[in-house]
């Protein structure tokens, strides 16, 4: 005798496959955005923290901004010279 637990799962999982396709398409851009955000915003925030602790304003912020913008530029140049995903 078959019970409800033996029944096959419903076939209407189209929303799940659509969500997975969208996730696969969006994730590279989300990854790039987070990498650029952390590279450009992280060092200046650390610089502000060190300025507050060491009373050296604005030098920590300036050094952090230079390091952050250099890091973000490096990420963009690395991305520009990377082969397209279909060739990897």
N, C-alpha and C positions, 0 to 999 in steps of 0.2 A: 504494500500500500504506500503510495507516494504522499509525502507531506509537503508543506510549503517550503521547507528548507531544502528539499530535493529539486525544486523548480529551478530552471536556468535563469540567469540574470536577465533583466530586460535588455532589449536590443537598442534602446534609445540612449546611446552614449555619445551622440554627435557633438554635444556641447563640450565634452571632455576632449575629444580629438581636435575640435576647433581651438580650444584653449591651449592645447599643447602646441599646435601649429603657430599660433600667435606668440606663444612664449619662445619658441625656437627662433622666430623672426625678430623679436624685440630684444632678446638677451644680449646679443653682441653690442647693441647701442647702449643698453643699460650698463654693461660692463665698461665701455669706453667712458661714459659719463661719470661713473663712480671713480674710475682711475684718474680722470682729469680733475675731478673735484678734490680728491685726496691729495693729488700732487700739487695743485695750485693753492688750495686753502689750508692744508695741514701745516706747512712750514711757517706761514705768517701767523697762524694761531699759536704755534709754539713760541714764535718770536715775541708776541704780545705777552705770553705767560712769563717768559724770561725777563722781559722789560719790567713787568710788575714786581717780580721777585728781586731783581738785581738793580732796579732803578736806573736803567740805561736807555730809557725811551729816547728816540724812536728807532734806535739801531737794531734791536732784535726784530722789529717789524720789517725794516728795510732789508735786512739780510734774509729774513724768512721769505719776503716777497720775491727777491731775486732768485733764491733757491727754488721756490715754488714755480715761478714762471719758467725757469730753466728746465725743471723736471717735466712740466706740462708740454713744453716745446719738444723735449726729447721724445715723449710719448707720441706726439703727433708725427714727428719725423720718422720714428720707428714704424708707425702705422702706415705712413705713406710708402715706405720702401718694402713693406711686407708683401708677399705674393697674395693674390686673391684667394679666398677660401676654397674655391673649386680646384686650385692647383696644389693645395697642401697635401 
